[in-house]
Amino acid sequence: MKQQLTVEQSSELIKRGIARSKASEFSQWEQHGSLIFTLSDLLEILPKSIRNSIPWIYGLNISWHDNKWNVVYITWFDTTRYNVIHACSSVELIDALYQFVVWCLDNGYINKT
């Protein structure tokens, strides 16, 4: 299981406004160094729940199904009815979380400071 984003993915998060201080790893390549976000960093960055324009609370849900990781914000109305506001899937958990962080940034669900 991958534990870190690539240098490019990490740079993209910083470019989009995630504080550099939230990256816990540093990678030294030749003369240059890069901050790297880890699996743990992304879990810390992601809101555990969000609200949309309708006053529903969507909880973060992470599951393994059909040989891939599924990350969703979901709200349950009862035991059989639910609504999903966003979902991402990937073979690597960190890649699904990365896609999710990007979506949260694009939609204003993550405070960039």
C-alpha positions in Angstrom: 0.0 0.0 0.0 1.3 3.4 -1.0 1.9 5.7 2.0 2.9 8.9 0.3 1.7 11.1 -2.6 4.0 11.8 -5.4 6.0 15.1 -5.5 3.6 16.3 -8.3 0.5 15.5 -6.3 1.9 17.1 -3.2 2.9 20.2 -5.1 -0.6 20.4 -6.5 -2.1 20.5 -3.1 0.3 23.2 -2.0 -0.5 25.2 -5.2 -4.3 24.8 -4.4 -3.8 26.3 -0.9 -3.0 23.5 1.5 -0.5 24.8 4.1 3.0 23.5 3.6 3.2 22.8 7.3 0.5 20.0 6.9 3.0 17.9 4.9 4.9 15.6 7.3 7.6 14.2 4.9 10.5 15.9 3.1 12.0 14.3 0.0 15.5 15.2 -1.2 16.1 14.8 -4.9 19.5 15.9 -6.3 19.8 19.6 -5.3 16.1 20.1 -4.7 13.8 19.1 -1.8 10.1 18.7 -1.8 7.4 18.4 0.8 5.4 15.2 0.6 1.9 14.5 2.0 1.4 11.1 3.6 -1.7 9.0 4.0 -2.0 10.2 7.6 -1.7 13.8 6.5 -4.6 13.5 4.0 -6.8 11.9 6.7 -6.0 14.9 9.0 -6.8 17.4 6.2 -10.1 15.9 5.1 -13.2 17.1 7.0 -14.8 14.2 8.9 -18.2 15.6 7.9 -19.5 18.4 5.7 -22.8 20.2 5.2 -24.3 21.2 1.8 -26.8 24.0 1.1 -29.6 21.7 2.4 -28.9 21.3 6.1 -27.8 17.7 5.8 -24.6 16.4 7.4 -22.6 14.1 5.2 -20.1 11.8 7.0 -16.8 10.6 5.6 -16.9 6.9 4.8 -13.9 4.8 3.7 -14.4 1.2 2.5 -12.8 -1.6 0.5 -15.1 -3.1 -2.1 -14.5 -4.8 -5.5 -10.7 -4.6 -5.1 -10.6 -0.8 -4.7 -10.9 1.8 -2.0 -14.1 3.9 -1.9 -14.2 7.2 -0.2 -17.6 9.0 0.0 -19.5 11.6 1.9 -22.8 10.0 2.7 -25.9 10.8 4.8 -28.4 8.2 5.9 -32.1 8.9 6.2 -32.9 5.5 7.6 -31.5 2.0 7.3 -32.3 1.7 3.5 -32.2 5.3 2.2 -29.1 7.5 1.8 -27.6 10.2 -0.3 -24.0 10.6 -1.5 -22.7 14.0 -2.2 -19.3 12.8 -3.7 -17.4 9.6 -4.2 -13.9 8.6 -5.4 -12.4 5.1 -5.9 -8.9 3.8 -6.5 -6.8 0.7 -6.0 -4.6 2.8 -3.7 -6.3 4.5 -0.7 -4.0 7.5 -0.8 -5.0 8.2 -4.5 -8.7 8.1 -3.7 -8.0 10.4 -0.7 -6.0 12.8 -2.9 -8.9 13.0 -5.4 -11.2 13.6 -2.5 -9.0 16.4 -1.1 -8.9 18.1 -4.5 -12.7 17.9 -4.7 -13.1 19.4 -1.2 -10.7 22.2 -2.1 -12.6 22.9 -5.4 -15.9 23.0 -3.5 -14.8 25.1 -0.5 -15.0 22.3 2.1 -11.4 22.7 3.3 -10.0 25.7 5.1 -6.8 26.5 3.2 -5.0 28.1 6.2 
